[in-house]
Amino acid sequence: MVSDPHNLAPTYDQWLAAAENNESVGRQSGLEIVRILVEPLPFARWCADQGLEPDSAARMRYVAERQALED
């Protein structure tokens, strides 16, 4: 459902390992890490409403907006 599958890890386990590593590096740098769940259907609807391709830039924007709503 994403337009840039080549930018994603080939398996969930590989993605999870990379995500957890990124979280660890961020925490070690003093960043506050917050997990935002990206569910496929709400994300697809959001992209359509925004007129965006479902790519990495849209994912980053989506989670930033979701994070702002949770604050």
C-alpha positions as MATLAB code, in Angstrom:
seq = 'MVSDPHNLAPTYDQWLAAAENNESVGRQSGLEIVRILVEPLPFARWCADQGLEPDSAARMRYVAERQALED';
ca = [
       0.000    0.000    0.000;
       3.028    2.312    0.153;
       4.565    3.899   -2.905;
       8.142    3.349   -1.701;
       8.448   -0.272   -0.531;
      12.125   -0.190   -1.510;
      12.689    2.166    1.463;
      11.314   -0.371    3.936;
      13.065   -3.367    5.457;
      12.230   -6.601    3.651;
      10.868   -8.279    6.807;
       9.125   -7.135    9.969;
      11.927   -8.585   12.116;
      14.537   -6.562   10.211;
      12.395   -3.428   10.462;
      11.874   -3.967   14.199;
      15.599   -4.443   14.846;
      16.401   -1.228   12.968;
      13.603    0.692   14.717;
      14.743   -0.454   18.148;
      18.326    0.472   17.292;
      17.199    3.942   16.177;
      15.252    4.352   19.414;
      18.318    3.380   21.439;
      20.561    5.817   19.576;
      17.988    8.569   20.013;
      17.663    7.956   23.752;
      21.450    7.912   24.142;
      21.475   11.311   22.430;
      18.983   12.631   24.974;
      15.901   12.551   22.770;
      12.462   11.627   24.054;
      11.246    8.722   21.938;
       7.522    8.247   21.360;
       6.034    5.379   19.377;
       3.178    6.237   17.031;
       1.188    3.380   15.531;
       0.598    3.753   11.801;
      -2.443    1.670   10.919;
      -2.823    1.034    7.180;
      -6.405    2.137    6.537;
      -6.376    5.366    8.576;
      -2.988    6.245    7.042;
      -4.290    5.568    3.510;
      -7.374    7.736    4.151;
      -5.200   10.511    5.597;
      -2.921   10.404    2.534;
      -5.917   10.590    0.206;
      -7.379   13.518    2.167;
      -4.031   15.328    2.026;
      -3.422   14.506   -1.633;
      -0.163   12.746   -0.744;
       1.542    9.615   -1.985;
       1.874    7.060    0.855;
       5.657    7.336    1.044;
       8.285    7.985    3.725;
       7.701   11.748    3.680;
       3.971   11.206    4.223;
       4.668    8.701    7.014;
       6.874   11.233    8.802;
       4.272   13.972    8.414;
       1.493   11.634    9.572;
       3.311   10.596   12.744;
       4.254   14.223   13.474;
       0.606   15.224   13.252;
      -0.487   12.251   15.363;
       2.169   13.118   17.957;
       0.958   16.722   18.118;
      -2.592   15.481   18.773;
      -1.374   13.320   21.654;
       0.473   16.173   23.392;
];
